[in-house]
Amino acid sequence: MSQGLFTGMIVLFWVAEALFGALVVYWFLTQGFDSDADTAAGGPVELEDKSETLRSLGMWAAFFGAIILGIVVGA
């Protein structure tokens, strides 16, 4: 493996880490920090909009795509 390819692998790793961190922050900002008691007392929760679900799935797909790309490039 050349030095340039190794450097590219390191960059892809840090990009994947940043994407995962952004996903965690996104989840906490959109889901909130409510306790279980508050959630249970609040009654049924409305389902999120279909576009939000698709955006979330897209973020997951991009995250795993970055990991797979890193594996393929490193092989």
C-alpha positions as a LaTeX table, in Angstrom:
\begin{tabular}{lrrr}
\hline
Residue & $x$ (\AA) & $y$ (\AA) & $z$ (\AA) \\
\hline
Met1 & 0.00 & 0.00 & 0.00 \\
Ser2 & 1.42 & 3.35 & $-1.00$ \\
Gln3 & 1.76 & 6.29 & 1.35 \\
Gly4 & $-0.89$ & 8.25 & $-0.55$ \\
Leu5 & $-3.37$ & 5.38 & $-0.29$ \\
Phe6 & $-2.66$ & 5.04 & 3.43 \\
Thr7 & $-3.23$ & 8.77 & 3.92 \\
Gly8 & $-6.49$ & 8.48 & 1.99 \\
Met9 & $-7.58$ & 5.65 & 4.29 \\
Ile10 & $-6.89$ & 7.80 & 7.35 \\
Val11 & $-8.89$ & 10.66 & 5.84 \\
Leu12 & $-11.81$ & 8.34 & 5.06 \\
Phe13 & $-11.68$ & 7.00 & 8.62 \\
Trp14 & $-11.91$ & 10.50 & 10.09 \\
Val15 & $-14.72$ & 11.43 & 7.68 \\
Ala16 & $-16.65$ & 8.33 & 8.80 \\
Glu17 & $-16.03$ & 9.27 & 12.44 \\
Ala18 & $-17.25$ & 12.82 & 11.80 \\
Leu19 & $-20.38$ & 11.52 & 10.04 \\
Phe20 & $-21.15$ & 9.23 & 12.94 \\
Gly21 & $-20.63$ & 12.07 & 15.42 \\
Ala22 & $-22.94$ & 14.28 & 13.38 \\
Leu23 & $-25.53$ & 11.51 & 13.36 \\
Val24 & $-25.39$ & 11.19 & 17.15 \\
Val25 & $-25.69$ & 14.96 & 17.62 \\
Tyr26 & $-28.58$ & 15.07 & 15.13 \\
Trp27 & $-30.39$ & 12.31 & 17.02 \\
Phe28 & $-30.01$ & 14.02 & 20.38 \\
Leu29 & $-31.10$ & 17.39 & 19.01 \\
Thr30 & $-34.20$ & 15.98 & 17.32 \\
Gln31 & $-35.18$ & 13.42 & 19.98 \\
Gly32 & $-34.39$ & 15.54 & 23.00 \\
Phe33 & $-33.15$ & 14.53 & 26.43 \\
Asp34 & $-36.49$ & 13.66 & 28.09 \\
Ser35 & $-36.52$ & 11.15 & 30.90 \\
Asp36 & $-38.39$ & 7.85 & 30.66 \\
Ala37 & $-41.01$ & 9.09 & 33.14 \\
Asp38 & $-41.72$ & 12.16 & 30.99 \\
Thr39 & $-42.01$ & 9.97 & 27.91 \\
Ala40 & $-44.41$ & 7.54 & 29.63 \\
Ala41 & $-46.56$ & 10.39 & 31.00 \\
Gly42 & $-46.75$ & 12.10 & 27.60 \\
Gly43 & $-48.99$ & 9.50 & 26.02 \\
Pro44 & $-48.67$ & 8.25 & 22.46 \\
Val45 & $-46.14$ & 10.00 & 20.28 \\
Glu46 & $-46.96$ & 10.96 & 16.70 \\
Leu47 & $-44.93$ & 9.26 & 14.02 \\
Glu48 & $-42.38$ & 11.42 & 12.25 \\
Asp49 & $-42.94$ & 12.58 & 8.71 \\
Lys50 & $-41.91$ & 10.23 & 5.89 \\
Ser51 & $-39.33$ & 12.72 & 4.62 \\
Glu52 & $-37.61$ & 12.75 & 8.04 \\
Thr53 & $-37.43$ & 8.97 & 8.01 \\
Leu54 & $-35.96$ & 8.93 & 4.52 \\
Arg55 & $-33.41$ & 11.60 & 5.45 \\
Ser56 & $-32.38$ & 9.59 & 8.51 \\
Leu57 & $-32.04$ & 6.42 & 6.43 \\
Gly58 & $-29.98$ & 8.38 & 3.92 \\
Met59 & $-27.62$ & 9.51 & 6.65 \\
Trp60 & $-27.19$ & 5.91 & 7.80 \\
Ala61 & $-26.59$ & 4.76 & 4.22 \\
Ala62 & $-23.96$ & 7.47 & 3.72 \\
Phe63 & $-22.24$ & 6.49 & 6.97 \\
Phe64 & $-22.07$ & 2.80 & 6.09 \\
Gly65 & $-21.15$ & 3.66 & 2.51 \\
Ala66 & $-18.16$ & 5.64 & 3.79 \\
Ile67 & $-17.09$ & 2.65 & 5.90 \\
Ile68 & $-17.43$ & 0.22 & 2.98 \\
Leu69 & $-15.58$ & 2.62 & 0.69 \\
Gly70 & $-12.77$ & 2.78 & 3.23 \\
Ile71 & $-12.60$ & $-1.01$ & 3.36 \\
Val72 & $-12.62$ & $-1.37$ & $-0.44$ \\
Val73 & $-9.96$ & 1.30 & $-0.93$ \\
Gly74 & $-7.77$ & $-0.29$ & 1.73 \\
Ala75 & $-8.02$ & $-3.80$ & 0.27 \\
\hline
\end{tabular}
